[in-house]
Amino acid sequence: MTSSPETRASLILRLPDAADIVAWDEVVAVYGPLVYRLARRKGLQPNDADDLVQEVLTTVSHSVEQWLRRPDRGRFRAWLLCIARNTAINFLTRPKHRALSPGGSDAANALAELAAPDGVSQEFEVEYRRESFRWASRRVRESVAPNTWEAFWQTTMEDRSIAEVARELGMSAGSIYIARSRIMTRLRDLVKQLEARDE
């Protein structure tokens, strides 16, 4: 069974220590795919999106200590979005990358639109929530029996009937209700902990 993650605040406070592999692995696991998907959706090729993710995370690693010292720092997600937006614009306006990403300045303009007036765009929030669910799902799935996860997934995510899944998995309907309830509780708790870290 995996241990529950620390609060986001304590995780973020650990980021200035470049040797803290656990903290950085968790940040990369949540925010790397998020930045990648947004970059791809805005027109970057896969290799360019990978390069952009690397540049964003490198920038975060170099400036997180300064950001933590600021009394007016705001939310980590908003700061990361700002870095991603600025890095994307810089990335796309470099001559060597303009030819590699379709859309040229159109793609740069689309990426620039990621930031809403409040600092965190709706699209970024939706992607963040999706990635939070994926992150929590991976952890919960690793900590439960395969049948338990399958019962939850089939009846909740694939919207199959409990009776049908119970027959397929050789479980009682009551066991499936219990599995669903326990997994949903764990998922909610993990996502809340993840979001609490960002405050």
C-alpha positions in Angstrom: 0.0 0.0 0.0 1.4 3.4 -0.9 1.7 6.0 1.8 -0.5 9.1 1.6 1.2 12.2 0.2 2.3 15.1 2.3 0.5 18.3 2.2 1.2 20.4 -0.9 2.7 23.2 1.2 5.4 20.9 2.6 6.1 19.4 -0.8 6.6 22.8 -2.4 8.8 23.9 0.5 11.1 20.9 -0.3 11.5 21.9 -4.0 14.5 24.2 -3.5 16.4 21.0 -2.5 17.3 19.7 -6.0 18.4 16.4 -4.4 14.9 15.8 -3.0 14.0 13.3 -5.7 10.7 12.3 -4.1 9.4 15.9 -4.1 10.5 16.5 -7.7 9.2 13.2 -8.9 5.7 14.1 -7.6 5.8 17.6 -9.1 6.9 16.1 -12.5 4.3 13.4 -12.3 1.5 15.9 -11.8 2.6 19.0 -13.8 4.7 17.5 -16.6 1.8 15.8 -18.3 -0.4 18.8 -17.8 2.1 21.2 -19.5 2.7 18.6 -22.2 -1.0 18.1 -23.1 -1.7 21.9 -23.1 1.3 22.4 -25.4 0.2 19.7 -27.8 -3.3 21.0 -27.8 -2.0 24.4 -28.8 -0.1 23.0 -31.8 3.4 21.9 -30.7 4.8 18.7 -32.1 5.5 15.9 -29.5 9.3 16.6 -29.3 8.7 20.3 -29.0 6.1 19.7 -26.2 8.7 17.5 -24.4 11.3 20.2 -24.7 8.9 22.8 -23.4 8.0 20.7 -20.4 11.7 20.3 -19.6 12.3 24.0 -19.9 9.3 24.8 -17.7 10.4 22.4 -15.0 14.0 23.7 -15.2 12.8 27.2 -14.8 10.7 26.2 -11.8 13.7 24.5 -10.3 15.9 27.6 -10.7 13.4 30.0 -9.4 11.3 28.2 -6.8 13.4 29.3 -3.9 12.9 33.0 -4.9 9.2 32.4 -5.4 8.9 30.9 -1.9 10.5 34.0 -0.3 7.9 36.3 -1.8 5.1 37.2 0.7 2.7 37.9 -2.2 3.5 34.6 -4.1 0.0 33.4 -4.6 -0.8 29.8 -5.7 1.8 27.5 -7.0 -0.4 26.5 -10.0 -0.9 30.1 -11.1 2.9 30.7 -10.8 3.6 27.5 -12.8 1.1 28.5 -15.5 2.8 31.9 -15.8 6.1 30.2 -16.3 4.6 27.7 -18.8 3.0 30.6 -20.8 6.2 32.7 -20.8 8.4 29.8 -21.7 6.1 28.7 -24.5 6.1 32.2 -26.0 9.9 32.4 -25.8 10.2 28.8 -27.1 8.0 29.5 -30.1 9.5 32.8 -31.0 13.1 31.4 -31.2 14.1 31.1 -34.8 15.2 27.5 -34.5 11.8 26.4 -33.1 9.5 28.4 -35.3 9.9 26.0 -38.2 9.4 23.0 -35.9 6.0 23.9 -34.5 3.1 24.4 -36.8 1.3 27.6 -36.5 4.3 29.8 -35.8 3.1 32.9 -34.1 -0.5 31.6 -34.2 0.6 28.8 -31.8 2.5 31.3 -29.7 -0.6 33.5 -29.5 -2.8 30.5 -28.6 -0.4 29.6 -25.8 -0.4 33.2 -24.6 -4.2 33.0 -24.2 -3.7 30.2 -21.6 -3.5 32.8 -18.9 -6.9 34.3 -17.9 -7.0 37.6 -16.1 -7.0 35.8 -12.7 -3.8 34.1 -13.6 -5.1 30.6 -14.1 -7.1 29.8 -17.2 -10.1 27.6 -17.3 -8.3 25.2 -19.7 -5.4 24.9 -17.3 -7.7 24.2 -14.4 -9.6 21.5 -16.3 -6.3 19.8 -17.3 -5.0 20.1 -13.7 -8.1 18.4 -12.4 -7.8 15.6 -15.0 -4.1 15.1 -14.1 -5.0 15.2 -10.4 -7.5 12.4 -11.0 -5.0 10.4 -13.0 -2.3 10.8 -10.3 -4.7 9.8 -7.5 -6.0 6.9 -9.6 -2.5 5.5 -10.2 -1.8 5.6 -6.4 -5.1 4.0 -5.4 -4.9 1.3 -8.1 -1.5 0.3 -6.8 -2.9 -0.1 -3.2 -6.0 -2.2 -3.9 -6.6 -5.7 -5.2 -7.1 -5.9 -9.0 -10.7 -7.1 -8.6 -11.5 -4.2 -6.3 -10.1 -1.7 -8.8 -11.8 -3.4 -11.7 -15.1 -3.4 -9.9 -14.8 0.4 -9.3 -13.6 1.2 -12.8 -16.2 -0.9 -14.7 -19.1 0.4 -12.7 -18.1 4.0 -12.1 -15.9 5.1 -15.0 -17.4 2.8 -17.7 -20.9 3.0 -16.3 -21.6 -0.7 -16.5 -24.3 -2.2 -14.3 -23.3 -3.5 -10.9 -25.1 -6.8 -11.5 -23.3 -7.4 -14.8 -19.8 -6.6 -13.3 -20.5 -8.7 -10.2 -21.2 -11.7 -12.4 -18.1 -11.1 -14.5 -15.8 -10.7 -11.5 -17.4 -13.3 -9.3 -18.3 -10.7 -6.6 -21.5 -9.9 -4.8 -23.2 -6.6 -5.6 -22.6 -5.6 -1.9 -18.9 -6.1 -2.4 -18.9 -3.9 -5.4 -20.8 -1.1 -3.6 -18.2 -1.3 -0.8 -15.3 -1.3 -3.3 -16.7 1.7 -5.1 -17.3 3.6 -1.9 -13.8 3.0 -0.5 -12.0 3.8 -3.7 -14.0 7.0 -4.2 -13.2 8.1 -0.7 -9.5 7.4 -1.2 -9.5 9.3 -4.6 -11.3 12.3 -3.0 -8.9 12.3 -0.1 -5.8 12.1 -2.4 -7.1 14.9 -4.7 -7.9 17.1 -1.7 -4.4 16.6 -0.3 -2.9 17.4 -3.7 -5.0 20.6 -4.0 -4.3 21.6 -0.4 -0.6 21.6 -1.2 -1.2 24.3 -3.8 -2.7 26.8 -1.4 
